[in-house]
Amino acid sequence: MIVNETPLPVVCFRDAGGGGAKLLDAVAREVIARGDGWVSVPRFANGGRAIRACVDNPATTAGDVERLVAGLTRARGR
């Protein structure tokens, strides 16, 4: 579930089924460790948390984004 609206190349999202901060942290750690992409888990002013991905490198390809999505999906399933 996307949790932000912005014209910037940043998307913040969390699992619509819940899971909380521990799940978000675990997913982000695995994605980074496997080299599938780089994401962070910020804490927002309202106390909420979400995974944040920013794609702003002009050399990014559709394959790079697909690898990130696949990594997020794989990590979420663990």
N, C-alpha and C positions, 0 to 999 in steps of 0.2 A: 504494500500500500504506500503510495507516494504521499509524503507529508508536507511538502513545500511547493510553492508556486513562485517561480523566479524566471526572469529572462536570461539569467546566467547559466553557464553549462554545468550546473550543480544540481544533483537530485538527491534528496533525502528520503529514505524509505525504511519501512519495517515490515515484519511478517504480519500479515492480516490476521493470522491465527494466534497471535500473541507470542509469548516466549520471553519477553522481558530483556533486560540489560545483559544478563548472562549469555543468552542466545546471540544477541547482537555482537557482543565482544568475541565470542567463540567463532562466529562466522567470519568476522573481519580478520581475526588472527589467522585462520586457516587460509583464507583467500590470499593474504599477504605472504604467508609462509610458502605456499605452493607457487607463488609468482604469477597468479592469475590476474593480478591487478593490484591497485592500491586503493584502499577505502579507509575511512575513519569512523569513529562512533562518538560524535560530539554530544555534549549535554546542553540542551537549550535553556533559555532563560526561564521557561515554564516548568523545567525539571524533566521534560521529555527527552528521550534518546532515540536515535535512528542511525542507520548506516548512511554515510554520505559518500557519494562518488562524484568526482569532478573530471570531466573529459574536455580538456582545453588545448591539448597538444595537436597542432595541425597534421602531424604525422600519424595520428590514431586512425586505425582502419576499422572497418566493420568487423573483421576477424578479432581484433583486440576487444571490442565491446562484447562480441559473442563469447570469447574466452572468459571475460569477467562474469557475464551472466551465468555461464556454465559452472564457474567456480563458486559463485554465490549459491546456486541451486544445489551443487554437490555438498557444500559445507552445511547448508540448512538441513539437509537430509541426515546428517550425522548426529 
